[in-house]
């Protein structure tokens, strides 16, 4: 007979009292504009799944893609500026 045993360390590793660190929360806050832009793009693409694209849908998707690209550029510029600040001249 095989017994099923719970693994205590795996259960307690993700306990409710484990909170994200301040650095993790800052990273999420920094990436939130990109996340929201990607959600908007996904919403625009989902709306066109069950019907053929019309001109309005095409514009909506194009604008959403542009917002994603802009958010990615801004995030890359922010993180690149943060990592080079204070470096050797």
C-alpha positions as CSV (number, residue, x, y, z in Angstrom):
1,X,0.0,0.0,0.0
2,X,1.3,3.5,-0.9
3,X,0.7,6.3,1.5
4,X,0.1,9.9,0.4
5,X,2.1,12.2,2.5
6,X,2.0,16.0,2.4
7,X,5.3,17.9,2.0
8,X,5.3,20.4,4.9
9,X,8.0,22.7,3.4
10,X,6.3,23.1,0.1
11,X,3.0,24.0,1.9
12,X,4.6,26.6,4.3
13,X,6.9,28.0,1.6
14,X,4.0,30.0,0.2
15,X,2.3,30.9,3.5
16,X,0.1,34.0,3.6
17,X,2.6,35.9,5.8
18,X,5.2,35.9,3.0
19,X,4.9,39.4,1.5
20,X,6.6,40.8,-1.5
21,X,9.7,42.9,-0.8
22,X,9.8,46.7,-1.4
23,X,12.1,46.1,-4.3
24,X,9.6,43.7,-5.9
25,X,6.7,46.2,-5.4
26,X,8.9,48.9,-7.0
27,X,9.6,46.7,-10.0
28,X,5.9,46.0,-10.4
29,X,5.0,49.7,-10.2
30,X,7.7,50.5,-12.7
31,X,6.4,47.9,-15.2
32,X,2.7,48.6,-14.7
33,X,2.3,51.0,-17.7
34,X,3.7,48.3,-19.9
35,X,1.4,45.6,-18.3
36,X,-1.6,47.8,-18.8
37,X,-0.7,48.5,-22.4
38,X,-0.3,44.8,-23.1
39,X,-3.7,44.1,-21.6
40,X,-5.3,46.7,-23.8
41,X,-3.6,45.1,-26.9
42,X,-4.9,41.7,-25.8
43,X,-8.4,43.1,-25.3
44,X,-8.3,44.6,-28.8
45,X,-7.2,41.3,-30.3
46,X,-9.7,39.3,-28.4
47,X,-12.6,41.5,-29.8
48,X,-11.6,40.5,-33.3
49,X,-11.5,36.7,-32.8
50,X,-15.1,35.9,-33.6
51,X,-15.6,38.3,-36.5
52,X,-13.6,39.7,-39.4
53,X,-11.6,42.8,-38.8
54,X,-13.1,46.1,-39.9
55,X,-11.4,49.5,-40.2
56,X,-12.2,50.4,-36.6
57,X,-10.7,47.2,-35.2
58,X,-7.6,47.6,-37.3
59,X,-7.1,51.1,-35.9
60,X,-7.8,50.0,-32.4
61,X,-5.1,47.2,-32.6
62,X,-2.6,49.5,-34.3
63,X,-3.0,52.1,-31.6
64,X,-2.7,49.5,-28.9
65,X,0.5,48.1,-30.5
66,X,1.9,51.7,-30.5
67,X,1.1,52.1,-26.8
68,X,2.9,48.8,-26.1
69,X,5.9,49.9,-28.0
70,X,5.9,53.3,-26.3
71,X,5.6,51.7,-22.9
72,X,8.5,49.3,-23.7
73,X,10.7,52.2,-24.9
74,X,9.9,54.2,-21.8
75,X,10.7,51.3,-19.5
76,X,13.9,50.5,-21.3
77,X,15.0,54.1,-21.1
78,X,14.2,54.3,-17.4
79,X,16.0,51.1,-16.5
80,X,19.0,52.0,-18.7
81,X,19.2,55.4,-17.1
82,X,19.0,53.9,-13.6
83,X,21.8,51.3,-14.2
84,X,24.2,53.8,-15.7
85,X,23.7,56.6,-13.2
86,X,26.8,57.2,-11.1
87,X,29.1,55.2,-13.3
88,X,32.6,56.0,-14.5
89,X,32.8,59.0,-16.9
